[in-house]
Amino acid sequence: MPVTMIDGCLAIVHLELRPEEILSLLERHACKFAGAPKLEECGRRLIAADFPGEASAAFVMAVCKWGNGQRNADRVIELNEEREISQALREGLAMAMDGQVSAGIERIGCLKRLGQSFASKQLRFLAPDRAVILDSVIRSRIGYTETKAGYDQFLGEVTELLRKVRGSVLLAADFRHGLRVCDIEAAIYAKLQGY
């Protein structure tokens, strides 16, 4: 970890991200984790249909599989009724849309056997312009806690990165203005994984 001076203070830097590398990081992330656009579309359809039980359970299963959490998906479906899953997703999204993203993650995370990491994956596909995924890779490599405060800190920092990237002249305007917080998080994840 590089040590640098920022505003007269010593800082340990866990990640350096150049705006011009974001596009290639996103392309590599999309190769490793194919299907994100399809899951976003499933999320939009689920919202439009007001979270029917069976479709909500199928959505949770698909998102968990996308995130390499098949074991989690099976347990979540076994231990929670469809109406509980539907209600958690609906209420979690409503909180996020009201600006309380970490509270939305906590609400979805109330489903049995669905922790913060997979709850954040669910909300990321329901509200990709508001939510990011905070999983063990990012927590352990950058140093966020698996708490509401840890999620808020990560989301705040990713949002700040997004603001700076949107202001960068190193990227084409249409690309940089089309980026969402979930895209910056995906680029961070790809950078940390080294692909």
N, C-alpha and C positions, 0 to 999 in steps of 0.2 A: 504494500500500500504506500503510495507516494505521500510524503509529508510536504506541505506547502504553506506559504504565508498568505492568509486571506484577511483583509482589513486589519492588519497588524497582529493577527493571532495565528498561531500554528494550527494547522488542520491536517487530519489524516483523511486522505481522499480514497474512497472505496471504488469509485467508478469515474471514468472519463469517457464522455460521449461527444463525438464531433457531429455537428448537424449533417455534414455531407455523407456520413456513413449510415444514416438512419434508413434510407431506402434499401440498401443492400442487406442490412440487418433484418428489416421487415420481410424481404424476399426469402431470406434463409429461414426465418421463423415460420413463414407460411409453408415452406417445404417440410419442416419438421413437424408442424402441427397443422396439417391440412384440414380444411372444413370449417374454418372460422366464419367465412361469409354465409355459409349454409346455416350454421347455428344462429347467427344474428338474424337471418330471415325467419328461422323457426321461432326465435324470441319475439319478433314483431308479430307473427301470426298468433302466437300464444297470448300476447297482450291484447290484440284486436279481438280475440275470442273470449276474453276475460277469464283466462286460466282454467279451462275445463280440467277436471281431475286426471283423467287418463292421459291427456296431452301434456299436462304439467309433469306427471311422473315420467313420461317418455322424454321430455326435455331434460329433466334432471339426469336421467340415465345417459342421454347422449352427451351432455356436457361433461359428466364424470368420465365417460369413455374417452372423449377428446383429450382430457387432462390426465390420461393414464391412471384413472382411478376406478377401474372396473369393480374392484372389491368394495370400494365406498358405495358405488352405485347400487350394487346388489343389496347391500345392507340398508341403505337409505330406503329403497323401495320396499324391502321386507318389514322394516320397523316403523314406517310412517304410512298412514292412510292417504289415499289420493287427495282427499279434501284438506288434510293437513299440509301436504306439499303445495297444493294450489293456493291455500291461504298464505303460507309463508312467502311464496314467490310474489303474490299480489301485494302483500303488505310491505315486503322488502323493497319492491320496486317503487311503491308509493312514497316510502321514506326517502329513497334516493332522489326521486323527482322533486321532493320537497327540500333538497339540499342536505339531507342527512344520510349520506352514502354509507358511512360506517355503521350507523344504526340499522340500515337496510341489510348490511352484511350480517350483523348480529341476529336480526330477525330470521333470515334464511338459515343461519347457522344453528338456530334452535331445533331444526330437524335432527332427529336422532342419527348419529354417525356421520354428520356433515359438519366438519369443522370450518374454521375461518378460510382456509385455502380453497376448499371446494365451494363454500358459500360465495366467496368472492368471484370464483369462476362463473357461477350461476348468474350473479348480478352483472358481470362484465358482458354477458351475451344478451341480457335484457336491456341494459343501458350502457352501451359501449362508449358513449360520449361523456359519461359521468363516472364510471367504475373502472377500477384496475384489479388485476389479480395479484394478491400478495401470498406467495407460496413459500415453501421452505428454501428454495434456491435463493430467492431475493432476500428473505429474512436472514439467512445464515451468511450470505456473501456481503450484504451491505449493512446488516445489523438492525433490522426492525424487529420489534416484539410482536408476538402473536396476540395482540390486544386491540381494542378499539382505538386507543391512542396510537399504537404502532401503525395501524391502517391509516388513520387520519394523517399522520406524519408522512407516510409514503405517498398517499394521494396528493397531499399538499405539495410535496416536492416534485412529483411527476407533473402536476398542473403548472408549476412554475417553469419546469423544463419545457413544457408545451408552449407556454407564453414566449419564452426565449427563442425556441425553434421557429415559431410563427413570425418572429421579428428578424430572423436571419436572412441575409441576402445571399447566403451560400446555397440555398435551395430554391427551386422554381416556386413561384408564388402559388400556383394551383396545387402543387404537392403539399407545401407547408401549411396552407390554409385548410386543406382537407384532412389533416392529421387530427386524431382524437387522443384523449388521455390513454385509452387502451393501446393505441399504436405506439406511443412512447414507452409504455410499460413493456410491450412485446419486444421493442428494440433493446431495452435494458436487459431483458431476460436473455435474448440472443447474444448480446455482448458478454454477459456473465458466463454463459455456457460455451462461449468461444466458437460459435458457428456463424 
